[in-house]
Amino acid sequence: MCGIFCVVSLSVQHTIGGFFKDDLLCNLRRRGPNCSQQQIKTASELSYQCLFSGHVLHLRGPMTPQPLTDINNNVFLWNGEVFSGIHIGSVENDTQVMLHHLSSCNNESDILSLFSSVQGPWSFIYYQASRHSLWFGRDYFGRRSLLWQFNNKLDRALCLSSVSALPDSNNQWQEVLASGIYKIDLKACAMSESLVLTFYPWKYHSKENAIEESFLCGLDQISKDLPAFVCLMMNDSKLSLTPPVVPLNRTVPVTSVDSHCSNITSSTITVEDLNGFLAKEHKKKLVHQLINVLSEAVKRRVLRLFRDADQPTGEIPSRPTKKAHVAILFSGGIDSMLIAALADRHIPLDEPIDLLNVAFMIREQTKQSKQKTQLELHSCQECFKKLDAVSVDNLSCFNVPDRITGRAGLKELETINPSRIWNFVEINVTLEELRKMRQHHISHLVYPLDTVLDDSIGCAVWFASRGEGFINIQGDTKPYKSSAKVVLTGIGADEQLAGYSRHRVCFKKYGLEGLNKELGMELGRISSRNLGRDDRIIGDHGKEARFPFLDEDVVSFLNSLPVLEKADLTLPRGLGEKLLLRLAARELGLTASTVLPKRAMQFGSRIAKMENNNEKASDKCSRLQSVAVD
C-alpha cells in the first residue's frame, strides 16, 4: 500500500512545490512509512509541470520506491494489490509489473484492457510522457482512496492525493468517483488554457444488462461538484472498461415468498435451525461453493506477505518469537468470525492472529441502562451459556456488546483450533482520548465525508486498526500493540447478503424486486459511502485494509445467485439476513456466532452512545465541522 500524490499546473511560472504542504506530506508518510520520494516533470515548451510524490508501505516483493519511472520517462504511482487477473511472480513487485504492462500499451484501448483485467484494490496515477497524458482512477469498488482538488487561482492546478489535510474554505477536496478512470491531455490543456478531463466509464456491454448502468455515476453526477473552469467529457471513441464482476441476478420466483420455517421465531433461534437448512443437498452445495471462493479470497490476502523470519515482538517475553502479520477487525459477529476461521486455514500455524476488538467507555451505568444492556446481550442467551461466555451480570465500563460477543467468538475459535495463538486485543477508548485523536488525526481522514455515521465508524475503525490495547495471558492482562500490517475487515457482506435493517424495511414494502434494487444500489455506492474513508482511516497507521467479501470472484459468485439463495427475510433476525453466510459458518464448525443478529459497529462498540444520543446518522457531524474550522 502507498500514499500517492500528484499536482499538475498548466503553467511554469510558479514553483509547483508550493502546492505540497507539510501537513499533507506528513499524512502521506503515515500511510507509507518505508520509503518516500518525489519527482518533478516540467515541459517548458508546453507550459505545464507535474510533481509526483510516493510513500511506500512494503508488503511483498522487492522494495520498490515510488514514483517509479521507466526508460521512456513515464511515471507511475500505484496504491494497489494485484491478487489475480495479471500474473505476478512470487518474487515480483506488482508496481513494477504494472508499469511494465503500461509501458507496452500502444493506445487507449490497451490501457483500458489492462485495468479491466486487474483483480484487487487499486488507485493509480500514470504520466504517459510521449503523449503528454495523465491517467488516474480507482478500482470498480473504490477500495483505495483517491481525492482531487482544483485550484484556479494558481494557474489551473489539479491535485490528486490518497489523503488530505484539514480543508480550508478556498480549496475543498472531493473523492474521485470510482465510476471509471480519467485522462488529461496536458498538451492540449496547456495550449487552450483550460482543464479538460476525459472520462472512461465502467460499463456492461450487453443490452440485457443495461439496467446495471443506472448504478454507475453518469457524467452529470460527476460534473455537478466540479468548478466552472474544469470540463468533464466522455471520450470521443466511446471506449469503456469492462467491470470485473458479473451483473447482479435480479430474478424472482413466480410464486409468492413464504418461508418453509414459519414456526421459527426470534426467541427460539438455535444452531439446529441452520443444521436443518444444511440437510438440503442444494443448499449445502451452494454453501461449499461460497466457502471455497471466500477461502481463496482470504488466502490471497494473507499469504505472499513480506514476513521477516522469526523476529521477536519484544512485547510478551513468555510468548513465541513469531509475530502477527495479519489482524482482523473483530466483533465476534458472523462476518468477522467467518473471516477469522478461513484465515486460520492459510496463515502459518505458528503465527499468531490478532483479533482487534474496540470498546468505547460506557458513559453511565444507571440501573435502567444496565438492564437494557443485559437484555441486549442475552438475545442469544442459550448459545452463550453453552460457550460459558463472560458473565454479563457485572458489567465494567468497557463491557459493551461487541466486547461480550468478541470474547464468546474467541472461545469458538479456540475450540476450532486450540493450537493457534489468538491475540484477542481489547482496545478501550475513553472520551478524552476520542476527542484528542479526532482532532489530531481522525477528522482529516474522514473528510470529505462529514456525517455522524462517518464520524462514529471512522473513529471506531481508527482505534481498532491502531491495535493498541491489552491481551490476556493465563489470567494476566498485558499491554499489547499489534504488529500486523494487513487488516482484514468484513465490509461488503451486509451489502450483498441483505444484512442491514433497511433491507428488511425495503423487503416488506417492495418485495424481492425492491430488495434486488436496493442490493444493486448498495454495491454501486459502497465506494463513496465506505471504502475510501476506511482506506484512509486504516492506512493512517501504516497498515493496509483488505476486504475479502469484495474479492471479485466472491462478488461474482454472490451476484450470480437469486436473492432468495442468499437471504430469506421472512425469517427472523439472526437467521434470515445473510442466511447463506450463516450456513457457511456453521459448516466450518462455528456455533453461537452463526445466529447472532446484525449489530452495527457504532452501536456494538458503544461510540454512538458516547457523546450525543439525539443525533441521526445522516446529520452533519458538528464535531467534525468544529475541528475543521479550528
C-alpha positions in Angstrom: 0.0 0.0 0.0 1.1 3.6 -0.6 0.3 7.2 -0.2 0.3 8.7 -3.7 0.2 12.4 -4.6 0.4 14.4 -7.8 -0.1 18.1 -8.6 -0.4 19.3 -12.2 -0.1 23.0 -13.1 -0.8 24.4 -16.5 1.9 27.0 -16.0 5.6 27.0 -15.4 5.6 30.5 -13.8 5.2 29.3 -10.2 7.1 26.9 -8.1 5.0 23.8 -8.1 6.3 22.6 -4.7 4.2 25.3 -3.1 1.2 23.1 -3.5 2.7 20.4 -1.3 2.1 21.4 2.3 3.9 19.9 5.3 0.8 18.6 7.0 -0.2 16.8 3.8 3.2 15.3 3.4 3.1 14.1 7.0 -0.3 12.4 6.4 1.1 10.6 3.3 4.2 9.4 5.1 2.0 7.8 7.8 0.4 5.7 5.0 3.8 4.8 3.5 6.4 4.7 6.2 9.0 2.6 4.5 10.1 4.9 1.6 9.3 8.4 0.5 10.5 10.4 -2.5 9.3 12.8 -5.2 9.9 13.8 -8.7 9.1 16.9 -10.9 8.4 16.8 -14.6 8.5 20.1 -16.5 7.5 20.7 -20.1 8.7 24.3 -20.5 7.9 24.3 -24.2 4.3 23.3 -23.4 3.9 25.3 -20.2 2.9 22.6 -17.8 4.6 20.9 -14.9 3.9 17.9 -12.7 5.1 16.9 -9.2 4.8 13.3 -8.2 5.2 12.0 -4.6 5.1 8.4 -3.5 5.2 6.9 0.0 5.5 3.1 0.2 4.3 0.6 2.8 6.4 -2.5 1.9 4.2 -5.7 1.8 5.5 -8.1 -0.8 8.2 -8.5 -3.5 11.4 -6.4 -3.6 11.2 -2.9 -2.0 10.2 -0.6 -4.9 10.4 3.2 -4.3 7.8 5.4 -5.9 7.3 7.3 -8.1 8.6 4.7 -10.5 10.0 5.7 -13.9 10.7 3.7 -17.0 13.2 4.2 -19.8 10.6 6.3 -21.7 10.3 8.7 -18.8 6.8 7.5 -18.0 6.0 8.0 -14.3 3.8 5.6 -12.2 2.2 5.9 -8.8 0.4 2.8 -7.6 -1.6 2.2 -4.4 -2.9 -1.3 -5.0 -2.6 -5.0 -4.9 -2.8 -7.3 -7.8 -4.4 -10.5 -6.5 -5.4 -12.0 -9.8 -6.0 -11.2 -13.5 -2.4 -10.3 -14.2 0.5 -12.7 -13.3 2.7 -11.5 -10.5 5.6 -13.8 -9.8 6.4 -14.8 -6.2 9.4 -12.6 -6.1 8.0 -9.7 -8.2 6.6 -6.4 -7.1 3.2 -5.5 -8.6 4.1 -1.8 -9.1 7.0 -2.9 -11.4 4.8 -5.4 -13.2 2.0 -2.8 -13.8 4.4 -0.2 -15.1 5.9 -2.8 -17.5 2.5 -3.5 -18.9 1.6 0.1 -19.1 4.8 0.9 -21.0 3.8 -1.7 -23.6 0.4 -0.2 -24.2 0.1 1.3 -27.7 -3.2 3.1 -27.3 -6.1 3.9 -25.0 -7.8 0.6 -25.6 -4.7 -1.2 -24.3 -4.7 0.8 -21.1 -8.4 0.2 -20.5 -7.9 -3.5 -21.2 -5.1 -3.7 -18.6 -7.1 -2.1 -15.8 -10.2 -4.2 -16.7 -8.0 -7.3 -16.1 -6.7 -6.4 -12.7 -8.4 -8.1 -9.8 -7.7 -6.4 -6.5 -7.9 -3.0 -4.9 -6.2 -0.1 -6.6 -5.8 3.6 -7.2 -3.2 4.9 -9.6 -1.6 8.0 -11.3 0.2 7.4 -14.6 2.1 10.0 -16.6 2.5 8.9 -20.2 5.4 11.1 -21.4 5.3 10.5 -25.1 1.6 11.6 -25.3 1.8 14.2 -22.6 -1.2 12.5 -20.9 -2.0 12.0 -17.2 -4.2 9.0 -16.3 -5.7 8.3 -12.9 -8.6 6.5 -11.2 -9.8 3.9 -8.7 -10.9 0.3 -9.0 -14.5 -0.7 -9.6 -15.4 -0.8 -5.9 -13.2 2.1 -4.9 -11.3 0.1 -2.3 -8.4 2.6 -2.4 -8.8 6.2 -1.6 -8.1 8.9 -4.2 -9.1 12.6 -3.7 -8.9 15.5 -6.1 -8.7 19.3 -5.6 -8.8 22.0 -8.2 -7.2 25.5 -7.9 -7.9 28.2 -10.4 -6.1 31.0 -8.6 -2.7 29.3 -9.2 -2.9 28.7 -13.0 -5.5 26.0 -13.2 -3.9 23.3 -11.0 -5.2 19.8 -10.2 -4.1 18.0 -7.1 -4.6 14.2 -6.6 -3.9 12.5 -3.3 -4.6 9.4 -1.3 -5.4 11.5 1.8 -6.0 15.2 2.5 -5.1 17.6 5.2 -7.7 19.6 7.0 -9.6 21.7 4.5 -9.7 25.5 4.2 -12.6 27.5 2.7 -10.9 28.1 -0.6 -9.7 24.6 -1.6 -12.0 21.7 -0.9 -11.0 18.1 -1.5 -13.5 15.6 -3.0 -13.4 11.9 -3.6 -12.6 10.8 -7.2 -15.7 8.8 -8.0 -15.0 5.2 -8.8 -17.2 5.2 -11.9 -14.3 4.8 -14.3 -10.8 6.2 -15.0 -9.8 9.7 -16.2 -7.2 11.2 -18.6 -5.9 14.7 -19.1 -4.3 15.7 -22.3 -1.7 18.1 -20.8 -0.5 19.4 -24.1 -4.0 20.3 -25.3 -4.9 21.8 -21.9 -1.8 23.9 -21.8 -2.5 25.3 -25.2 -6.1 26.0 -24.6 -5.5 27.2 -21.0 -8.4 25.1 -19.8 -8.6 21.9 -17.7 -10.4 19.1 -19.5 -10.9 15.6 -18.1 -11.7 12.8 -20.4 -13.8 10.0 -18.8 -13.7 6.2 -19.5 -16.6 4.5 -17.5 -17.1 1.0 -16.2 -19.8 -0.4 -18.5 -21.5 -3.7 -19.2 -21.9 -4.1 -22.9 -24.8 -6.4 -23.4 -28.3 -4.9 -23.7 -29.7 -7.3 -21.2 -27.5 -5.8 -18.5 -28.2 -2.2 -19.3 -30.1 -1.8 -16.0 -26.7 -2.1 -14.2 -25.6 1.1 -15.8 -28.1 3.0 -13.8 -25.9 2.3 -10.8 -22.8 3.8 -12.4 -22.5 7.5 -11.9 -23.0 9.4 -15.1 -21.2 12.5 -16.3 -23.8 14.8 -14.8 -23.3 13.4 -11.3 -19.5 13.7 -11.5 -19.6 17.1 -13.1 -22.0 18.8 -10.6 -19.4 19.3 -8.0 -16.6 20.4 -10.3 -15.5 24.1 -10.5 -16.6 26.1 -13.6 -13.1 26.1 -15.1 -13.0 22.2 -15.2 -14.7 20.4 -18.1 -15.5 16.7 -17.9 -16.3 14.9 -21.2 -16.9 11.4 -22.4 -14.1 10.0 -24.5 -14.7 10.5 -28.3 -14.3 6.8 -29.1 -16.9 5.7 -26.5 -14.4 3.4 -25.0 -15.0 1.9 -21.6 -13.7 -0.5 -19.0 -15.2 -3.9 -18.5 -16.4 -4.5 -14.9 -14.5 -7.3 -13.1 -17.7 -8.9 -11.8 -20.8 -10.4 -13.3 -24.1 -8.4 -13.2 -26.5 -8.9 -10.3 -29.0 -11.7 -10.8 -32.4 -10.0 -10.4 -34.7 -13.0 -11.0 -37.5 -13.5 -8.5 -39.7 -16.6 -8.1 -43.1 -16.6 -9.8 -44.8 -17.9 -6.7 -45.2 -15.8 -3.5 -42.4 -15.9 -1.0 -43.3 -17.9 2.1 -40.8 -19.3 4.5 -40.8 -23.1 4.9 -39.8 -22.5 8.5 -42.6 -20.2 9.7 -42.6 -21.8 13.1 -39.2 -20.2 13.9 -39.3 -17.0 16.0 -36.6 -14.7 17.1 -36.7 -16.1 20.6 -36.4 -19.7 19.5 -33.5 -19.5 17.0 -30.8 -22.1 17.6 -27.9 -23.5 15.7 -30.1 -26.5 15.0 -32.2 -24.4 12.7 -29.1 -23.9 10.5 -28.5 -27.6 10.6 -31.9 -28.1 9.1 -31.1 -26.0 6.1 -27.7 -27.8 5.6 -29.6 -31.1 5.4 -30.8 -30.0 1.9 -28.4 -31.1 -0.8 -28.9 -28.0 -3.0 -28.3 -25.6 -0.1 -25.3 -27.5 1.1 -23.8 -27.4 -2.4 -24.1 -23.6 -2.5 -22.6 -23.3 1.0 -19.5 -25.2 -0.1 -19.2 -23.1 -3.2 -19.2 -20.0 -1.1 -16.7 -21.4 1.4 -14.4 -22.3 -1.5 -14.5 -18.9 -3.2 -14.3 -16.9 0.1 -11.5 -19.1 1.4 -9.5 -18.4 -1.8 -10.1 -14.7 -1.4 -8.8 -14.8 2.2 -5.8 -16.8 1.1 -4.9 -14.2 -1.5 -4.9 -11.6 1.2 -3.0 -13.3 4.0 -0.2 -15.1 2.0 2.6 -13.7 -0.1 3.4 -11.0 2.5 6.9 -10.0 3.4 7.4 -12.0 6.5 10.7 -11.2 8.4 11.6 -14.5 9.8 11.3 -15.2 13.5 11.8 -11.7 14.7 10.8 -11.3 18.4 8.0 -8.9 19.2 9.7 -7.6 22.2 6.4 -7.2 24.0 5.5 -10.6 25.6 8.7 -12.3 26.7 6.8 -15.6 27.6 5.3 -15.9 24.1 6.9 -17.4 21.0 9.1 -15.2 18.8 6.7 -15.2 15.9 4.7 -12.0 15.5 1.3 -11.5 13.9 1.3 -10.2 10.3 -2.5 -10.3 9.9 -5.1 -8.7 12.1 -8.9 -8.8 11.9 -11.4 -6.1 12.9 -13.3 -8.4 15.2 -16.6 -8.1 16.9 -17.5 -11.8 17.2 -20.2 -11.3 14.7 -20.8 -13.6 11.8 -18.7 -11.6 9.3 -15.5 -11.3 11.4 -15.9 -14.9 12.7 -16.0 -16.4 9.2 -13.0 -14.4 8.1 -11.1 -15.5 11.2 -12.0 -19.2 10.6 -10.8 -19.0 7.0 -7.7 -17.1 7.8 -6.8 -19.8 10.2 -6.8 -22.2 7.2 -4.0 -20.3 5.4 -1.8 -18.4 7.9 1.2 -20.5 9.2 0.1 -22.3 12.3 3.0 -20.9 14.4 2.0 -17.3 13.5 -0.5 -15.6 15.8 -3.6 -13.9 14.5 -4.6 -10.6 16.1 -8.3 -10.1 16.8 -8.9 -6.3 17.2 -11.9 -5.6 19.4 -12.7 -1.9 20.2 -14.9 -0.6 23.0 -15.8 2.9 24.0 -16.4 3.7 27.6 -20.0 3.4 28.7 -20.9 6.9 29.7 -23.3 6.0 32.6 -24.3 2.8 34.3 -27.7 3.5 35.8 -29.8 0.6 36.9 -32.0 1.2 33.8 -29.1 1.2 31.4 -27.7 -1.9 32.9 -30.9 -3.7 32.4 -31.2 -2.6 28.8 -27.7 -3.7 28.1 -28.2 -7.1 29.7 -31.4 -7.7 27.7 -29.5 -6.9 24.5 -26.6 -9.2 25.4 -29.0 -12.0 26.3 -30.5 -12.1 22.8 -28.6 -15.3 22.2 -28.5 -16.3 25.9 -28.7 -20.1 25.4 -25.8 -20.1 22.9 -23.7 -18.0 25.3 -24.4 -20.4 28.2 -23.1 -23.3 26.1 -19.9 -21.4 25.4 -19.5 -20.4 29.1 -19.1 -16.9 27.8 -18.1 -14.0 30.1 -20.9 -13.1 32.6 -22.9 -10.1 31.7 -24.1 -9.6 35.3 -21.1 -7.5 36.4 -20.5 -5.1 33.6 -17.4 -3.0 33.6 -17.4 0.4 31.8 -15.9 -1.3 28.7 -18.1 -4.4 28.6 -20.0 -3.2 25.6 -22.0 -5.6 23.3 -19.1 -6.2 20.9 -16.7 -7.0 23.7 -19.1 -9.7 25.1 -19.7 -11.2 21.7 -16.0 -10.9 20.8 -15.0 -12.9 23.9 -17.6 -15.5 23.1 -16.3 -15.6 19.5 -12.7 -16.1 20.8 -13.8 -19.2 22.6 -15.4 -20.6 19.4 -12.1 -20.0 17.5 -10.0 -21.6 20.3 -12.3 -24.6 20.1 -11.9 -24.9 16.3 -8.1 -24.5 16.6 -6.6 -24.7 20.1 -3.1 -24.8 18.6 -3.3 -21.3 17.2 -2.4 -18.2 19.3 -5.4 -15.9 19.0 -4.4 -12.5 20.4 -7.8 -11.0 21.5 -6.8 -7.4 21.7 -9.1 -5.4 24.0 -8.9 -1.8 22.8 -10.5 0.6 25.3 -11.2 4.2 24.4 -12.1 7.0 26.8 -14.0 10.1 25.9 -10.9 12.2 26.5 -8.8 10.1 24.1 -11.5 10.0 21.5 -11.7 13.8 21.4 -8.0 14.2 21.3 -7.4 11.8 18.4 -10.4 13.0 16.4 -8.8 16.5 16.5 -5.2 15.4 15.7 -5.8 12.5 13.3 -9.2 11.2 12.5 -11.1 14.3 11.3 -9.0 14.8 8.1 -9.2 11.1 7.3 -13.0 11.0 7.4 -13.1 14.2 5.3 -14.5 14.9 2.8 -17.3 12.8 4.3 -19.0 14.6 7.2 -22.0 12.8 8.8 -22.5 11.5 12.3 -22.2 8.0 10.9 -18.9 8.7 9.2 -17.6 10.1 12.4 -18.7 7.1 14.5 -17.4 4.5 12.1 -14.3 6.4 11.3 -13.3 6.8 14.9 -14.2 3.2 15.8 -12.1 1.8 12.8 -9.2 4.1 13.6 -8.8 3.0 17.2 -9.4 -0.6 16.3 -6.9 -0.7 13.4 -4.3 1.1 15.5 -4.2 -2.1 17.6 -3.1 -0.7 20.9 -4.7 -2.4 23.9 -4.4 -5.4 26.2 -4.4 -9.2 25.9 -5.0 -11.8 28.5 -2.3 -14.4 29.1 -3.2 -17.1 31.5 -5.3 -14.7 33.6 -2.8 -11.8 33.5 -3.6 -8.7 31.5 -0.6 -7.4 29.5 -0.3 -4.3 27.3 -0.1 -5.2 23.6 0.4 -3.4 20.3 -0.5 -5.3 17.1 2.4 -5.5 14.6 0.2 -6.7 11.8 0.4 -4.6 8.6 -2.6 -6.3 7.0 -6.0 -5.6 8.5 -8.9 -7.8 7.3 -12.4 -6.3 7.5 -15.9 -7.8 6.8 -17.3 -4.9 4.9 -19.3 -5.9 1.9 -21.1 -8.8 3.5 -24.1 -6.9 4.6 -24.4 -5.0 1.3 -24.5 -8.2 -0.7 -26.5 -10.5 1.6 -29.2 -8.2 3.0 -27.6 -7.7 6.4 -28.9 -4.2 7.3 -32.2 -3.5 8.9 -33.1 -1.2 6.0 -33.1 -4.3 3.8 -36.0 -5.7 5.9 -37.9 -2.5 5.6 -37.4 -2.5 1.8 -38.4 -6.1 1.5 -41.7 -5.5 3.5 -42.6 -2.5 1.4 -41.5 -3.6 -2.1 -40.9 -7.3 -2.0 -38.0 -9.2 -3.7 -37.8 -6.8 -6.7 -37.4 -3.8 -4.3 -34.8 -5.8 -2.4 -32.8 -6.6 -5.5 -32.8 -2.9 -6.5 -31.6 -2.0 -3.0 -28.8 -4.5 -3.1 -27.7 -3.3 -6.5 -27.6 0.2 -5.2 -25.5 -0.9 -2.2 -22.6 -2.0 -4.3 -22.9 0.9 -6.6 -22.4 3.4 -3.8 -20.1 1.5 -1.5 -17.0 3.4 -2.8 -18.4 6.8 -1.8 -20.1 5.7 1.4 -17.5 3.4 3.0 -14.3 2.3 1.2 -12.4 5.5 0.5 -12.9 6.5 4.1 -11.9 3.2 5.6 -8.8 3.0 3.4 -7.7 6.4 4.7 -8.5 5.5 8.3 -6.7 2.2 8.4 -3.8 3.4 6.2 -3.1 6.2 8.7 -1.4 3.5 10.9 0.9 2.3 8.1 -1.4 -0.7 7.6 -3.4 -1.9 4.6 -7.1 -2.6 4.7 -8.2 -5.8 2.8 -11.7 -6.7 2.0 -12.3 -10.5 1.4 -16.1 -10.1 0.8 -15.3 -7.7 -2.0 -13.0 -10.0 -3.9 -14.1 -10.0 -7.5 -14.7 -13.8 -7.5 -16.7 -13.6 -4.3 -18.9 -10.8 -5.6 -19.4 -12.6 -9.0 -20.5 -15.7 -7.2 -22.9 -13.9 -4.9 -24.2 -11.7 -7.8 -24.9 -14.9 -9.8 -27.4 -16.2 -7.2 -31.0 -15.2 -6.9 -31.6 -13.2 -3.8 -33.5 -15.9 -2.1 -30.4 -18.1 -2.1 -28.5 -15.5 -0.2 -31.1 -14.3 2.4 -34.6 -15.1 3.5 -36.1 -12.0 5.2 -39.3 -13.9 6.0 -37.2 -15.5 8.7 -36.4 -13.6 12.0 -33.3 -11.5 12.7 -30.3 -13.6 13.5 -31.2 -16.1 10.8 -32.8 -14.7 7.7 -30.3 -11.9 6.9 -27.1 -13.3 5.4 -28.5 -16.8 5.7 -26.0 -18.3 3.2 -23.1 -16.8 5.2 -24.5 -18.2 8.4 -24.8 -21.6 6.9 -21.1 -21.4 5.7 -20.0 -20.5 9.2 -22.0 -23.4 10.7 -20.4 -25.8 8.1 -17.0 -24.7 9.3 -17.8 -25.6 12.9 -18.9 -22.2 14.3 -21.7 -22.2 16.8 -23.2 -19.3 18.7 -21.9 -16.6 16.4 -23.9 -18.1 13.5 -27.2 -16.9 14.9 -26.2 -13.5 16.3 -28.3 -10.7 14.9 -26.6 -8.0 12.9 -25.3 -5.2 15.2 -23.8 -2.1 13.6 -20.2 -1.2 14.7 -21.2 2.2 16.1 -23.7 0.5 18.4 -21.8 -2.6 19.3 -18.7 -0.6 20.3 -20.9 2.0 22.0 -19.4 5.0 20.3 -22.8 6.1 19.2 -23.9 6.4 22.8 -20.8 8.3 24.0 -21.3 12.0 23.1 -24.8 12.8 21.8 -27.7 10.3 21.9 -30.1 12.6 20.0 -28.2 12.7 16.6 -29.3 11.0 13.5 -26.7 9.0 11.5 -27.3 11.2 8.4 -26.9 14.5 10.2 -23.8 16.5 9.5 -21.4 15.9 12.4 -20.8 19.1 14.4 -17.7 17.6 16.0 -16.0 17.1 12.6 -17.1 20.6 11.5 -15.8 22.3 14.6 -12.4 20.6 14.2 -12.2 21.7 10.5 -13.0 25.3 11.5 -10.4 25.3 14.3 
